[in-house]
Amino acid sequence: MKKLLFWLVGAILFFLLLLKGVPYLMNLYLSANADRIVSSLITRTNLFGDHQVSFGDIHLNYNYSGTYLKIRDIKVSPSVGLGDEFVKVDLSIDELDITGFKWTNYLLKNSILVDSAKIDQIKLVSFSPPLDSLQARSSSRRPPSQTKGKDYELIAVNNFDLENLSIELYNNLHDSVRVQLKDMYLQVQGFKLTKEDIENPQALFHVDNVSGSIGEAAFHFDRFRQYALVKEIVMDTELRKMNFGYIALLNKQGKYTYTSQFPERQSWTKIDSAQMEIRGFHFGDFLGRGIIEIDTIFTFDPRVEIFVDKRKPENKDKRPQMIQALFSNLRQVIHVDHSFIRNGYILIEERPNNQSPRSGMLYISDLNAHVINISNYVERRGENKLLRLEGEGLLMGQGLINLLAQYDLESEKGDFTLKGSLEKMDLRLLDPMIKPQAHVSIESGKVNSVKFDILGNDFDGTGKLTVLYEDLEVVLLNADLDVDNNFFRRIGSFLANKLIIKSNNPKKNGEVVDGSVYYIRDTNKSMFAYWWQLIFSGLKSTLTGEDLEKLKVKEQERHGLSTGQKSGAISLIGGIKSDQPKQEEQLSRKERREERRQSKNQE
């Protein structure tokens, strides 16, 4: 009996020694080899395979439930001689705390499983070649490593806290920042990154829930002449919401400096002061499959400025895509049920191709819009194949505009309808645009209403426009955009008011003149330019009395011209030609002929 008791006590002591001794021996081993082990954890992957790792203090504590790891002052830097054709990463972390690291998964399954991780004060700076060269070399997002690192099959963290993370991604070719993220604070539950996610360009990773904020994000493009800037980003995947306190598309160069760098016409665009709220963001689809699926987007107070220098020649080979083609060819799968714009402002400025001393401009304020069914996700949009845009705003701060546009997203011809109206406004408010463009000023005139109904496609559009106005009179201006006593300009103004332009609609007898709409699309211009030309054709036919057949003949003749020829541009006031320098040149030739005739008579 004593012998049995002795063996029992011995077994218990051996078990206790084993229970305490194995962790003790493991911790001795881990402490002695901490630098090598942790370096191997990081540098075995493709991304860090050609990098060096250094640490400050390392503390490892093993028990049977997992390993606790605490590291201070982690630094990862590229190896000497790593070429610019590879991704280079400079990474620094002040403190990393990991609990529950599973060695069996790491050694036997090439996976990292962790109960919780906390990373504080992270700064990542990455230098890479242009993105197109990376995509050309590999279908994955990362170029191959010189040391042929091996990515993990799985990295999983149950609870993940990131505090004060900043990221800068540089372009090696231009030595310029491509992406900047500052002041990121994120709490992540159920994080999983698989080898398939790394190899799939559409996937990022999987999370059960993410909440937190990003102080600032900037994305530079257009050879780093423009950048998108977003501030005060707050997200919560459980509530499926995101908020953006500030959104802007900014230019590093002024409008004339920017446009002068291009041999052909290129618009300068600026968006500022916008705020956004996203509701119903399907984060799982985005992170796992790269699909952007959103229930509702609200955009508040956007200010948009667009500048075009028309002294630059147009690129006739340019082919802006219409709506249905744009969505069909878009690589990104997207679906947004509803998108709202509140209190927007759009300023359009054009420098005309003439001798005007300044640009023309018009603006729309108090803009509100609702877009329904922004989608190329056929499975999600189902039977609804129409994209619908409803909008209203104040033209030049006074005339209320209403617009309804509908596009058939499945139409091969790009079928669409365009309906709208303009309520009362003083036509003299349009002078800031008309004067520089046409060297014409509106002396008087008032619009009582404009209504249009247009049916179009990618080739042409037809319809009806009715504009009711009264007391319209114009005057021709000189090269300085002033009224003078030049005899020929005075005669031109008289003829324009009496013979070309009808001063009132309805006429004095009460007859209402309806304008005909017809325009053949210029394939090198945008969808919005096409909309304007359709509406303008109806305005012009109302003022000049041209019917639909005459409009069609003119349009066919215009498109039948050879490359480089012009069809006699018509100004914003129908029938008056906008090429003022040519008109003045013709007048001067007449004057010279008259002088020669008088000198001969004197002889």
C-alpha positions, 0 to 999 in steps of 0.5 A: 500500500505504501508502495502504491501511494509512493508511485501515486505521489511520484506520478502527481509530482511528475505531472506537476513538474511536466505541467510547469516545466514545459512552459518554463523550458519553452519560455527559456527557448523562446527568450533565447531565440526571440529575435530569430523567431519573430523575424521569421514570422514577418519575413517569410511572407512575399511582401516582407521577404526581401526586408530586414527586421529589428526590435527593441524589447521582446517579451514572450510568455508561453502557456498551454492556452497559447503564447503572450507576445509583447514587442516594442520598437519594431522596424521593418526596412527593405534590404540593400539593393532591392530594386525599384521594380519591387515593393519596398516597405518601411514599417515602424510599430511602437508597441505590439501586444498579442495573446493566445498565439497558437504554435501548432497552427503556425508549425503544422498548418502555416497559419497564424491564429491569435485570440487578441492583438493590439498595435499602437503607433503604427507608421507604414511607408511603402514605395512601389512601381506604377500600379499598371506595371504591378498588374502586368507582372502578376494577377495578384496585387503584389510583385514576386519576392526575390527570396520567394517568400511564402504567404500564410494560408490563414491569418485570423485574429478574434479581437484586433485593435489598431491605434494611431495608424498612418500609411503612406504609399509612394510611387517610385517613378515620380517619388510622389505620394499616391495614398495617405491615411492618417490617425486611424483608430479601429476595433476589429472583431473576427478578422481573417485573411486567407491566401486566396484573399491575397491572390484574388485582386477583388478580395481584401479580407473578412471581418465580423465587425469593424468600428472606428475612425480615420482622421484623413485620407488622400488619394493622388492621381493624374500624374499627381496634379490632382488629389481626392481628400477625405476627412473625419471618416467614421465607420461601423459595419454592424450598423452598416454606416459610414460618415465623411465629415469633408470630401474634396477633389482638389487641384495642385495647379491653377486652372490656366496652369493645368489646362496649358499643359495639354495639347488639346482641350482638357477640363479643370474640375474642383469639388469642395466642402462636401459631406457624406453619409452612407447607410446600408453599406454591405461591408461583407460583399465589399471586403470579400468580393470587391462588390460595392453595394449600398442602400442610400447615399446622402451628399450635403453642400457639394461645391463644384467648379468646372473650367474649360479653355475653348482656345485649345483644340478639341480631341476629335478622337475622344469617346466619352461613354454614355450611361449604359456603356459606362456601367457595362464597361465598368470593372467595379461591380456597384449597386446604389439604390438611392443617392441624394444631393442636398444644397449643391452648387455648380459653377461652369466657366468657359474661356471662349475661342475668340478675342474676349478679355474674360471667360464666361460663366453660369452657375446653379445654386440650391441644387437638390437631386435624387438618383435611383438605381445606380447599378451594373449589378444585374443580380441585385437590380433585378427587373429594374433596368432604368436609372432615374435622375430627378433634380432641381436648382436655381439658374443664376440664383433665380430661375427654378430648374426641374429635370427628369432623366431616365436611362435604359441600362440594358438598351444597346442604343442607349435610349433615354428620356429628358424632361424638364422646365425653367420657371420665371427669370430675368434673361439679363442674368445670363449676360456673364455667359453670353457676353464673352461667348457671343459678343452679345448683351441682352438689353431686356427680356424675361422668361416666363417658362420653359418646358421640354420633352426629349427622346434620345439615344447614343446617336441623336435626339428629338422632341419639343421645347416651348419657351414663353418669353417677352420683350427680348432685345439684344445688342452687339458688343465690341471686342472689349465687350462694350457697347459703342457707336459703331455703325455696323454693330448698331445695324446688326443689333437692329437686324437681329432684333427685328428680323432674326429674333422673335421678341415675344412668345406668345406672339401679339395675336396669342399664338404660341410657337413651339420649338423643335428639338433635333441634334446629332450627338458629337461623339467626342463630347460628354453626355451633359454637353449632348443634353445641352445641345438638344435643349439648345436646338429647341431654344434656337428653333423657337427664336429663329422659326426653324422647323424639325425638317430644317434642323435635320437637314442642317445637322446632316450637313454639319456631320457631312463636313470633312474633318477640320471644317466648321459649320458656322458656330451659332451663339447662345442667341439663335442666328447670331454668329459668335465669330466676332473677329471674322465679322469685324475683318469682313467689315474692314474689307468692305471699308477698304473697298469703299475707300478705293472706290471713292479714290477712283471717283476722285481721280 
